[in-house]
Structure formats: structure tokens, C-alpha cells
């Protein structure tokens, strides 16, 4: 089985504007650095290695809320464009008993487009006794995902996504928060597991 592990540190900025009480638009951008470790297998050829590079992300979103049995659900339409300036990959290849190490392969610039259509809902876990402000909550999400990524698609291919998040607020006015998120994504034969921590 083939696998790619991606460890990324990113700094995000976003702007959200309300159009109506239950409808919003937003813009976002991020910069960061990513490191990859991969293990690829194809008809007896084993290829593993690592590479790293700088990442830039920007995009736009449209988000709306609707009510089902007194539970608020949110549906989003999110477009994301990413580009990475990747350094040379350092590879090791094995085939029919042959083993070649320290192979340098130039990667260069990688670009990808992504369309995400999730539906999500939140569940309150705990509140502040006096004001009933939410102290911690959880979010569940599932939806459609399409990507045009040269790493594993030849064009815009679609699959599905699911995620769960936990968020905890702290501080005297609950203005600070920490969150952890796990997401599962699958497009064709490619599967992605993502674990994110934010604060």
C-alpha cells in the first residue's frame, strides 16, 4: 500500500462578513511550511523518501445555517487554491533485489484546486454556570470533496470527507481557545487522514 505523510505548520488569516442572519461570505489565506514522508508501491517497485517546501493557500467561502428539529446545521461551499515551492526530494528505490539510495529528484512548484461542500453541526459539551456561555463543544461534519491535485489526480476528481472537532475556551472572558480536529478524506484510491491542533 502507498502512503504519504504530511506534517505542516501554518499561519491563517480570515475575514467573514454576514449577508443575513444565517448567511455569510468569507475570504481566507495561509502561509506555512510542509514536510512529506512517502512510501509508494507499484508492481514490485518500492519508492520511499522525504521532501519539504513552503506552502501558500488562499480561498473563499459561502456559509449558511438551517434548523432541523431545533438543531442548527451549517452547509458551506469552500474554494481553496494552494501552491507549494518544494525542494528536491531525497528518494530510495528498491526493485527486484536492487537497492538504490540517495536519489535526488527535482519537484519544483506544485499547485492544487479544491472544492469542499460539507454539512456540519455543533454539540455543546459544557457551559459557564453564571452566563451559560459555551466553554467546550464538539463539531461533526460530512460532505462532498473535489480536488485537482497533480500528486494523485489527473483532473478534478471527487470523493467524500468526514471530520470531528473538539474546542475548549478559556480565560476570564473566554476569549482564548484551543481545538483539535481529525478529518478523513477519500478521493478515488487516495485516502487522507489529517490531525490538526489550533489555538
C-alpha positions in Angstrom: 0.0 0.0 0.0 1.2 3.5 -0.8 1.1 6.3 1.8 2.1 10.0 2.1 2.6 11.7 5.5 2.3 15.4 5.6 3.4 17.5 8.6 2.6 21.2 8.3 2.8 24.4 10.3 0.6 27.1 9.0 -0.5 30.7 10.0 -4.0 31.5 9.0 -5.9 34.8 8.5 -9.6 35.2 7.5 -12.4 37.7 7.1 -16.0 36.8 7.4 -19.0 39.1 6.6 -22.6 38.5 7.4 -25.0 38.9 4.5 -28.1 37.9 6.5 -28.6 36.4 10.0 -28.0 32.8 8.6 -25.8 33.6 5.6 -22.1 34.6 5.5 -19.2 35.0 3.0 -15.6 34.9 3.8 -12.0 35.1 2.4 -9.0 33.4 3.9 -5.3 32.9 3.3 -2.4 31.0 4.9 1.3 30.6 4.7 3.3 27.7 6.1 5.9 25.0 5.7 5.2 21.4 5.0 7.4 18.3 5.2 6.5 15.0 3.5 7.4 11.4 4.0 6.1 8.9 1.5 6.2 5.2 0.7 5.0 4.3 -2.8 4.5 0.8 -4.2 3.7 -0.1 -7.8 4.1 -3.6 -9.3 7.1 -4.5 -7.3 8.8 -1.1 -7.3 9.2 0.3 -3.8 9.9 4.0 -3.6 10.2 5.9 -0.3 11.7 9.3 0.6 11.1 12.8 2.0 10.9 16.4 0.9 9.8 19.7 2.2 8.7 23.2 1.0 6.9 26.4 1.5 3.1 26.5 1.2 0.7 29.3 0.3 -3.1 29.0 0.5 -6.0 31.3 -0.3 -9.7 30.9 -0.9 -13.3 32.0 -0.5 -16.4 30.5 1.2 -20.1 30.9 1.4 -21.8 29.5 4.5 -25.4 29.2 5.6 -27.4 27.8 8.5 -30.7 25.9 8.7 -32.7 24.4 11.5 -33.7 20.7 11.8 -35.6 19.7 15.0 -34.1 22.6 16.9 -30.6 21.6 15.9 -28.6 24.1 13.8 -26.8 22.7 10.8 -24.3 24.6 8.6 -23.6 24.0 5.0 -20.5 25.5 3.3 -19.2 26.0 -0.2 -15.4 26.4 0.0 -12.9 27.0 -2.8 -9.2 26.7 -2.0 -6.2 27.3 -4.1 -2.8 26.2 -2.9 0.8 26.4 -4.2 4.0 24.9 -2.9 7.6 25.6 -3.7 9.1 22.1 -3.0 12.8 21.4 -2.6 14.4 18.4 -4.1 13.1 15.0 -2.9 15.5 12.5 -1.5 14.5 9.0 -2.6 15.3 5.4 -2.1 14.2 2.8 -4.7 14.0 -1.0 -4.5 13.1 -3.3 -7.4 13.8 -7.0 -7.9 16.6 -7.1 -5.3 18.2 -3.9 -6.4 18.5 -1.1 -3.8 19.5 2.5 -4.8 19.7 5.2 -2.2 20.2 9.0 -2.0 18.4 9.7 -5.3 17.7 13.4 -5.8 14.6 14.3 -7.7 13.6 17.9 -8.6 10.0 18.6 -7.8 9.6 22.4 -8.1 6.3 24.1 -7.9 3.0 22.2 -7.1 -0.5 23.7 -7.4 -3.9 22.3 -6.5 -7.5 23.4 -6.5 -10.1 22.1 -4.0 -13.9 22.4 -3.7 -15.4 21.4 -0.4 -19.2 21.0 0.3 -19.6 19.9 3.9 -22.6 19.9 6.2 -21.8 20.3 9.9 -23.4 20.7 13.3 -22.2 21.5 16.8 -23.0 19.9 20.2 -22.4 21.9 23.4 -20.4 19.9 26.0 -20.2 22.4 28.9 -21.2 26.0 29.7 -20.2 28.6 32.2 -22.5 28.4 35.2 -23.3 32.1 35.6 -23.7 33.3 32.0 -24.4 30.0 30.2 -21.6 30.8 27.7 -20.2 27.8 25.9 -16.9 26.6 27.4 -16.5 23.5 25.3 -18.2 22.0 22.3 -17.8 19.4 19.5 -18.4 19.6 15.8 -19.3 16.8 13.4 -19.1 17.3 9.6 -19.6 15.2 6.4 -19.8 16.1 2.8 -18.5 16.2 -0.8 -14.9 16.9 -1.7 -13.4 17.5 -5.1 -9.7 18.2 -5.9 -7.4 18.8 -8.9 -4.1 17.8 -7.4 -1.2 16.6 -9.6 0.1 14.4 -6.8 -2.8 11.9 -7.2 -5.4 13.1 -9.7 -5.3 13.7 -13.4 -8.2 16.3 -13.3 -10.9 17.4 -11.0 -11.9 14.2 -9.2 -14.5 13.9 -6.4 -14.9 11.9 -3.2 -16.1 12.4 0.3 -14.9 13.8 3.6 -15.8 13.5 7.3 -14.4 15.2 10.4 -14.8 15.7 14.1 -13.5 18.6 16.2 -13.3 19.4 19.9 -12.9 23.1 21.1 -12.3 24.5 24.6 -12.5 28.2 25.5 -10.6 29.6 28.5 -9.6 32.9 30.1 -11.6 35.3 32.2 -13.8 36.3 29.3 -13.4 33.0 27.4 -11.6 34.9 24.6 -8.9 32.2 24.2 -9.5 28.8 22.8 -7.7 25.5 21.9 -9.0 23.0 19.4 -8.2 19.6 18.0 -9.6 18.2 14.7 -9.5 14.9 12.9 -10.5 14.7 9.3 -10.8 11.7 6.9 -10.9 12.3 3.1 -11.1 9.9 0.2 -10.8 10.6 -3.5 -10.6 7.6 -5.8 -8.0 5.3 -4.2 -6.3 8.1 -2.3 -7.1 8.4 1.4 -6.0 11.2 3.6 -6.1 11.3 7.4 -5.5 14.8 9.0 -4.9 15.7 12.6 -4.9 19.4 13.4 -4.3 21.4 16.6 -5.1 25.1 16.8 -5.0 27.8 19.5 
